[in-house]
């Protein structure tokens, strides 16, 4: 990158903000809808809201339909209007109590997870479909019973929709089972083993989506330097890069030129800093900005590093003096090794393809992210050092990329040096055996 990359627009020597005629903006509706869907389903409003609306409509539609299509079943399943009203009122009141209890349990679980693990894991817990569907079932049952009460009449003639009333009983029983399952789910969700496993599983899916080519990793060459007259597109707000419309950006590449994205996925971009540069022709700045989904937090949509970052944060919290839980740190290291082994069979895409230049995380970078901070924070914890050395050896046993092997060997040497400085020679015997295994795979 040229030295003027960090300067503000308008500074001397900074590339011009616009050149040539305005290019018609590309519409990337699929990318926009994908991001809207992710945002909607990442909280506790959208899916519960859909279930509430569906059950409310069911309460409106079932009574007239059963009166027309199932009159005999309605009469057979029906009861006295007063009994039906008491039943529906009791179920509705119970649901409101249960909803309050469930939300209290969920908030306590989120608070415990944020204090014990990391605030970054809250997004993963809120995206849990179990929690969303159970909350929707409770609130929807309440709405269904309220709506159905309108169809129970005493005057001018007694009327009780029996099928609809039976459905209310079925929903109440389903809610009871859902409450038991929800408590079971929450107890699992706040356990480190289940939480880290879920994050690692989600990260594996992101790895498969980002590192799409199977095979031995290769070195990724740096892109060619920018031309002095490259057009710069700057960020209009300060936020994180949550996702990129790669196909949309590829369509915006000037003919015979390049479009160079400056920041990697998950990077924080301050307002006024460059998002991308265009070479070889004009570009529509608004169309380029529309291909960046920006937000106040990092997400795990296409950000492999964020998946590893969450697990590293849990490990760091576990080995802090306030928590002092090396077993949880060991669990995190195991899953970091699992992800790096999965990465060892994936090849990073070229930085430059079809004129679009994208910054890509490399395997050595991800190895550093997985081990560097944990290694630095656990200098005096032999259990964590032993687990790191074992996982380093496991990863090295399946790695064929020379630069990655060098990084694994470097972390192994640093872990061993820190342990020998903090412990007696006899305490380091097992560490030496694991270090020798690592050296056998790395060759140094």
C-alpha positions as CSV (number, residue, x, y, z in Angstrom):
1,X,0.0,0.0,0.0
2,X,1.3,3.5,-0.6
3,X,2.3,5.7,2.3
4,X,-0.7,8.0,1.8
5,X,-3.1,5.3,2.7
6,X,-3.7,6.5,6.3
7,X,-4.2,10.2,5.4
8,X,-7.5,11.9,5.4
9,X,-9.2,12.7,2.1
10,X,-8.0,16.0,0.8
11,X,-4.5,15.7,2.2
12,X,-1.7,16.3,-0.2
13,X,-0.8,13.2,-2.3
14,X,-4.0,11.3,-1.3
15,X,-5.8,9.6,-4.2
16,X,-8.8,11.4,-5.6
17,X,-12.2,10.6,-4.2
18,X,-13.9,10.3,-7.6
19,X,-12.8,10.2,-11.2
20,X,-14.8,10.2,-14.4
21,X,-18.5,9.7,-14.9
22,X,-20.8,8.1,-12.3
23,X,-21.3,4.3,-12.8
24,X,-24.8,2.9,-12.4
25,X,-25.1,1.3,-9.0
26,X,-25.3,-2.5,-8.8
27,X,-28.2,-3.9,-6.9
28,X,-27.2,-6.9,-4.7
29,X,-30.6,-7.8,-3.2
30,X,-29.5,-11.3,-2.2
31,X,-26.6,-10.0,-0.1
32,X,-28.9,-7.4,1.5
33,X,-31.6,-9.9,2.3
34,X,-28.9,-12.3,3.7
35,X,-27.7,-9.6,6.1
36,X,-31.2,-8.5,7.1
37,X,-32.1,-12.2,7.8
38,X,-29.0,-12.6,9.9
39,X,-29.8,-9.5,11.9
40,X,-33.4,-10.4,12.4
41,X,-32.6,-14.0,13.6
42,X,-29.8,-12.9,15.9
43,X,-32.1,-11.7,18.6
44,X,-35.1,-12.7,20.7
45,X,-37.8,-10.8,18.7
46,X,-38.2,-12.1,15.2
47,X,-38.8,-15.8,15.5
48,X,-40.8,-15.5,18.7
49,X,-42.8,-12.7,17.0
50,X,-43.6,-15.0,14.0
51,X,-44.8,-17.8,16.3
52,X,-47.0,-15.3,18.3
53,X,-48.6,-14.0,15.1
54,X,-49.1,-17.5,13.7
55,X,-50.8,-18.8,16.9
56,X,-52.9,-15.6,17.1
57,X,-54.1,-16.1,13.6
58,X,-54.8,-19.8,14.4
59,X,-57.0,-18.7,17.3
60,X,-59.0,-16.5,14.9
61,X,-59.3,-19.0,12.0
62,X,-59.9,-22.3,13.8
63,X,-63.3,-21.6,15.4
64,X,-65.1,-20.7,12.2
65,X,-63.4,-23.4,10.2
66,X,-64.4,-26.1,12.7
67,X,-67.9,-24.9,12.8
68,X,-68.1,-25.3,9.0
69,X,-66.0,-28.4,8.5
70,X,-66.0,-30.3,11.8
71,X,-69.3,-29.7,13.5
72,X,-69.6,-33.2,15.0
73,X,-66.0,-33.1,16.4
74,X,-66.6,-29.6,17.8
75,X,-69.7,-30.8,19.7
76,X,-68.0,-34.0,20.9
77,X,-64.9,-32.2,22.2
78,X,-66.8,-29.2,23.6
79,X,-67.8,-28.4,27.2
80,X,-69.8,-25.8,29.1
81,X,-68.9,-22.2,28.1
82,X,-68.1,-21.3,31.8
83,X,-65.7,-24.3,32.1
84,X,-64.1,-23.4,28.8
85,X,-63.6,-19.8,29.9
86,X,-62.0,-20.8,33.2
87,X,-59.7,-23.2,31.3
88,X,-58.6,-20.7,28.8
89,X,-58.1,-18.0,31.4
90,X,-56.1,-20.3,33.6
91,X,-53.8,-21.3,30.7
92,X,-53.3,-17.7,29.6
93,X,-52.5,-16.6,33.2
94,X,-50.1,-19.5,33.7
95,X,-48.3,-18.6,30.4
96,X,-47.7,-15.0,31.6
97,X,-46.1,-16.4,34.8
98,X,-44.0,-18.9,32.8
99,X,-42.9,-16.2,30.4
100,X,-41.6,-14.0,33.3
101,X,-39.8,-17.0,34.8
102,X,-38.2,-18.0,31.5
103,X,-37.0,-14.5,30.7
104,X,-35.5,-14.3,34.2
105,X,-33.7,-17.6,33.7
106,X,-32.4,-16.5,30.3
107,X,-31.1,-13.2,31.7
108,X,-29.4,-14.9,34.6
109,X,-27.8,-17.4,32.2
110,X,-26.6,-14.5,29.9
111,X,-25.2,-12.6,32.9
112,X,-23.3,-15.7,34.2
113,X,-21.9,-16.5,30.7
114,X,-20.7,-12.9,30.2
115,X,-18.9,-12.9,33.6
116,X,-17.5,-16.4,33.5
117,X,-16.6,-16.6,29.9
118,X,-16.8,-13.5,27.7
119,X,-19.3,-10.9,26.6
120,X,-18.5,-12.0,23.0
121,X,-20.4,-15.3,23.5
122,X,-23.7,-13.6,24.2
123,X,-24.5,-13.3,20.5
124,X,-24.1,-17.0,20.1
125,X,-26.4,-17.7,23.0
126,X,-29.1,-15.3,21.8
127,X,-29.1,-16.9,18.3
128,X,-30.1,-20.2,19.9
129,X,-33.2,-21.4,18.1
130,X,-34.2,-23.4,21.1
131,X,-34.6,-20.3,23.2
132,X,-36.3,-18.4,20.5
133,X,-38.8,-21.1,19.7
134,X,-39.6,-21.8,23.3
135,X,-40.2,-18.1,24.1
136,X,-42.4,-17.9,21.0
137,X,-44.4,-21.0,22.1
138,X,-45.1,-19.6,25.5
139,X,-46.1,-16.1,24.3
140,X,-48.0,-17.6,21.4
141,X,-50.0,-19.9,23.6
142,X,-51.0,-16.9,25.8
143,X,-52.2,-14.9,22.7
144,X,-54.0,-18.0,21.3
145,X,-56.0,-18.4,24.5
146,X,-56.9,-14.7,24.7
147,X,-58.1,-14.7,21.1
148,X,-60.0,-18.0,21.5
149,X,-61.9,-16.5,24.5
150,X,-63.7,-14.3,22.1
151,X,-65.3,-17.4,20.4
152,X,-66.7,-18.8,23.6
153,X,-70.3,-17.6,24.1
154,X,-73.1,-18.0,26.6
155,X,-75.7,-15.8,25.0
156,X,-77.7,-15.9,22.8
157,X,-76.8,-19.6,22.5
158,X,-74.0,-21.5,24.2
159,X,-71.0,-22.0,21.8
160,X,-67.7,-23.6,22.6
161,X,-65.3,-24.5,19.7
162,X,-64.2,-27.9,20.9
163,X,-61.4,-28.5,18.4
164,X,-59.9,-25.1,19.2
165,X,-60.3,-25.7,22.9
166,X,-58.5,-29.1,22.5
167,X,-55.7,-27.3,20.6
168,X,-55.3,-24.9,23.5
169,X,-54.9,-27.8,25.9
170,X,-52.3,-29.3,23.5
171,X,-50.4,-26.0,23.4
172,X,-50.4,-25.9,27.2
173,X,-48.9,-29.4,27.4
174,X,-46.4,-28.5,24.8
175,X,-45.4,-25.5,26.8
176,X,-45.0,-27.6,29.9
177,X,-42.6,-29.9,28.0
178,X,-40.9,-26.9,26.5
179,X,-40.3,-25.4,29.9
180,X,-38.5,-28.6,31.1
181,X,-36.5,-28.8,27.9
182,X,-35.6,-25.1,28.1
183,X,-34.2,-25.5,31.6
184,X,-32.2,-28.5,30.4
185,X,-30.9,-26.4,27.4
186,X,-29.9,-23.5,29.6
187,X,-28.0,-25.7,32.0
188,X,-26.1,-27.1,29.0
189,X,-25.6,-23.7,27.4
190,X,-23.7,-22.2,30.4
191,X,-21.3,-25.2,30.6
192,X,-17.9,-24.5,29.1
193,X,-17.7,-27.8,27.3
194,X,-21.0,-27.3,25.4
195,X,-20.5,-23.6,24.8
196,X,-17.0,-24.0,23.3
197,X,-18.1,-26.9,21.3
198,X,-20.9,-24.9,19.7
199,X,-18.6,-22.0,18.9
200,X,-16.1,-24.4,17.3
201,X,-18.8,-26.1,15.3
202,X,-20.0,-22.7,14.0
203,X,-16.4,-21.7,13.2
204,X,-15.8,-24.9,11.2
205,X,-18.8,-24.0,9.0
206,X,-17.3,-20.6,8.5
207,X,-13.9,-22.1,7.6
208,X,-15.6,-24.3,5.0
209,X,-17.3,-21.2,3.5
210,X,-14.2,-19.0,3.5
211,X,-11.5,-21.6,2.7
212,X,-13.4,-23.3,0.0
213,X,-10.5,-25.1,-1.7
214,X,-9.3,-28.4,-0.1
215,X,-5.6,-29.2,-0.2
216,X,-2.3,-28.3,1.3
217,X,-2.1,-24.6,2.3
218,X,0.2,-22.4,0.2
219,X,1.9,-19.1,0.7
220,X,-0.3,-16.2,-0.4
221,X,1.6,-13.6,-2.4
222,X,1.1,-10.0,-1.5
223,X,-0.8,-8.0,-4.2
224,X,1.0,-5.5,-6.5
225,X,1.4,-1.9,-5.2
226,X,-1.4,0.6,-5.9
227,X,-1.1,3.0,-8.8
228,X,-0.7,6.7,-7.7
229,X,-4.0,7.7,-9.3
230,X,-6.1,5.0,-7.6
231,X,-9.6,6.1,-6.6
232,X,-10.3,5.8,-2.9
233,X,-13.6,4.9,-1.3
234,X,-13.8,6.0,2.3
235,X,-16.0,4.8,5.1
236,X,-18.8,7.1,6.1
237,X,-19.2,5.6,9.7
238,X,-17.0,4.0,12.3
239,X,-17.9,0.3,12.6
240,X,-16.7,-3.3,12.1
241,X,-16.8,-5.1,8.7
242,X,-19.4,-7.9,9.3
243,X,-19.7,-9.3,5.8
244,X,-18.7,-8.5,2.2
245,X,-20.7,-8.9,-1.0
246,X,-17.8,-10.4,-2.9
247,X,-19.7,-11.0,-6.1
248,X,-21.1,-7.5,-6.0
249,X,-17.6,-6.1,-5.6
250,X,-16.3,-8.3,-8.4
251,X,-19.0,-6.7,-10.8
252,X,-17.7,-3.3,-9.8
253,X,-14.1,-3.9,-10.8
254,X,-13.2,-1.4,-13.6
255,X,-12.6,-3.1,-16.9
256,X,-8.9,-4.0,-17.1
257,X,-8.3,-2.6,-13.6
258,X,-8.4,-3.6,-10.0
259,X,-10.6,-3.1,-6.9
260,X,-8.5,-3.4,-3.8
261,X,-10.3,-3.9,-0.4
262,X,-8.1,-2.5,2.3
263,X,-9.3,-4.1,5.5
264,X,-9.8,-7.8,6.4
265,X,-13.1,-9.3,7.6
266,X,-13.9,-8.2,11.2
267,X,-11.6,-5.1,11.1
268,X,-12.7,-1.9,12.7
269,X,-12.8,1.0,10.2
270,X,-13.0,4.5,11.4
271,X,-14.9,7.1,9.5
272,X,-12.9,8.8,6.8
273,X,-10.4,5.9,6.4
274,X,-10.3,4.0,3.1
275,X,-12.5,1.0,2.5
276,X,-11.2,0.2,-1.0
277,X,-9.2,1.6,-3.9
278,X,-10.1,1.3,-7.6
279,X,-7.5,1.3,-10.4
280,X,-8.0,1.5,-14.2
281,X,-11.3,3.4,-14.3
282,X,-14.2,5.1,-12.5
283,X,-16.1,3.5,-9.7
284,X,-19.4,4.3,-7.9
285,X,-18.4,4.9,-4.3
286,X,-21.9,4.3,-3.0
287,X,-22.1,0.9,-4.8
288,X,-18.8,-0.1,-3.2
289,X,-19.9,1.0,0.3
290,X,-23.2,-1.0,-0.2
291,X,-21.1,-4.2,-0.6
292,X,-19.8,-3.7,2.9
293,X,-22.1,-4.8,5.7
294,X,-20.9,-2.7,8.7
295,X,-22.1,-2.9,12.3
296,X,-21.1,-2.1,15.9
297,X,-20.0,-5.7,16.7
298,X,-18.1,-8.5,15.0
299,X,-20.2,-11.4,13.8
300,X,-19.4,-15.0,12.8
301,X,-20.9,-14.8,9.4
302,X,-17.6,-14.9,7.4
303,X,-15.1,-14.0,10.1
304,X,-12.9,-17.1,10.9
305,X,-10.8,-15.0,13.2
306,X,-13.7,-14.1,15.3
307,X,-14.6,-17.7,16.0
308,X,-11.0,-18.3,17.3
309,X,-11.1,-15.0,19.1
310,X,-14.1,-16.1,21.2
311,X,-12.5,-19.4,22.2
312,X,-9.3,-17.6,23.1
313,X,-11.2,-15.1,25.2
314,X,-12.8,-17.9,27.2
315,X,-9.4,-19.5,27.8
316,X,-7.9,-16.2,28.9
317,X,-10.8,-15.6,31.4
318,X,-10.4,-19.1,32.7
319,X,-6.6,-18.8,33.4
320,X,-7.0,-15.3,35.0
321,X,-6.3,-15.1,38.8
322,X,-9.9,-14.2,39.4
323,X,-11.3,-17.4,37.9
324,X,-8.3,-19.8,38.0
325,X,-9.9,-22.6,36.0
326,X,-7.2,-24.4,33.9
327,X,-9.6,-27.2,33.0
328,X,-11.7,-24.8,31.0
329,X,-8.6,-23.3,29.4
330,X,-7.5,-26.9,28.4
331,X,-10.9,-27.4,26.8
332,X,-10.5,-24.3,24.8
333,X,-7.0,-25.3,23.7
334,X,-8.4,-28.7,22.5
335,X,-11.0,-27.0,20.3
336,X,-8.5,-24.5,19.0
337,X,-6.4,-27.4,17.9
338,X,-9.5,-29.0,16.3
339,X,-10.0,-25.8,14.2
340,X,-6.4,-25.6,13.2
341,X,-6.4,-29.2,12.2
342,X,-9.5,-28.5,10.1
343,X,-7.7,-25.6,8.6
344,X,-4.7,-27.7,7.7
345,X,-6.7,-29.3,4.9
346,X,-7.9,-26.1,3.5
347,X,-6.2,-23.7,1.1
348,X,-6.7,-20.0,1.3
349,X,-8.2,-18.3,-1.8
350,X,-5.8,-16.1,-3.8
351,X,-5.8,-12.5,-2.6
352,X,-6.4,-11.4,-6.2
353,X,-9.0,-12.9,-8.5
354,X,-10.8,-11.4,-11.4
355,X,-9.3,-8.0,-10.5
356,X,-10.7,-8.0,-7.0
357,X,-8.1,-8.0,-4.2
358,X,-9.2,-9.2,-0.8
359,X,-7.1,-9.4,2.4
360,X,-7.2,-13.0,3.6
361,X,-6.2,-14.5,6.9
362,X,-3.2,-16.9,6.5
363,X,-2.6,-20.1,8.4
364,X,0.4,-18.7,10.3
365,X,-1.8,-15.7,11.4
366,X,-4.5,-18.0,12.7
367,X,-1.9,-20.1,14.6
368,X,-0.6,-17.0,16.3
369,X,-4.2,-15.9,17.1
370,X,-4.9,-19.3,18.7
371,X,-1.8,-19.6,20.8
372,X,0.0,-16.3,21.4
373,X,-2.1,-14.7,24.1
374,X,-2.8,-18.0,25.9
375,X,0.9,-18.8,25.9
376,X,1.8,-15.3,27.3
377,X,-0.9,-15.4,30.0
378,X,-0.1,-19.0,31.2
379,X,3.7,-18.8,31.7
380,X,3.3,-20.2,35.3
381,X,0.6,-22.8,34.6
382,X,2.2,-26.2,33.8
383,X,-1.2,-27.9,33.1
384,X,-2.0,-25.3,30.4
385,X,1.6,-25.4,29.0
386,X,1.4,-29.2,28.7
387,X,-2.0,-29.0,26.9
388,X,-0.7,-26.4,24.5
389,X,2.4,-28.5,23.7
390,X,0.3,-31.5,23.0
391,X,-2.1,-29.7,20.7
392,X,0.8,-28.0,18.9
393,X,2.1,-31.5,18.2
394,X,-1.3,-32.7,17.0
395,X,-1.6,-29.8,14.6
396,X,1.9,-30.2,13.4
397,X,1.3,-33.9,12.6
398,X,-1.3,-33.0,9.9
399,X,0.3,-29.7,8.7
400,X,2.3,-29.7,5.4
401,X,2.7,-25.9,5.1
402,X,6.3,-24.9,5.9
403,X,5.4,-21.4,7.2
404,X,2.8,-22.9,9.5
405,X,5.2,-25.5,10.8
406,X,7.7,-22.8,11.6
407,X,5.1,-20.9,13.6
408,X,4.1,-24.0,15.5
409,X,7.8,-24.7,16.3
410,X,8.3,-21.1,17.5
411,X,5.3,-21.3,19.9
412,X,6.6,-24.6,21.2
413,X,10.1,-23.2,21.9
414,X,8.6,-20.2,23.7
415,X,6.3,-22.4,25.8
416,X,9.2,-24.6,26.8
417,X,11.4,-21.7,27.6
418,X,8.8,-20.0,29.8
419,X,8.1,-23.3,31.7
420,X,11.8,-24.0,32.4
421,X,12.2,-20.5,33.8
422,X,9.2,-21.0,36.1
423,X,9.5,-24.6,37.2
424,X,12.1,-27.1,38.4
425,X,13.8,-29.4,35.9
426,X,11.9,-32.5,37.2
427,X,8.6,-30.7,36.6
428,X,9.4,-30.2,32.9
429,X,10.1,-33.9,32.0
430,X,6.6,-34.4,30.4
431,X,6.8,-31.1,28.7
432,X,10.2,-32.1,27.2
433,X,8.7,-35.3,25.8
434,X,5.9,-33.4,24.2
435,X,8.3,-30.8,22.9
436,X,10.4,-33.6,21.3
437,X,7.3,-34.9,19.6
438,X,6.6,-31.5,18.2
439,X,10.1,-31.1,17.0
440,X,9.9,-34.4,15.2
441,X,7.0,-33.0,13.1
442,X,8.3,-29.5,12.5
443,X,12.0,-30.5,12.0
444,X,13.3,-27.8,14.4
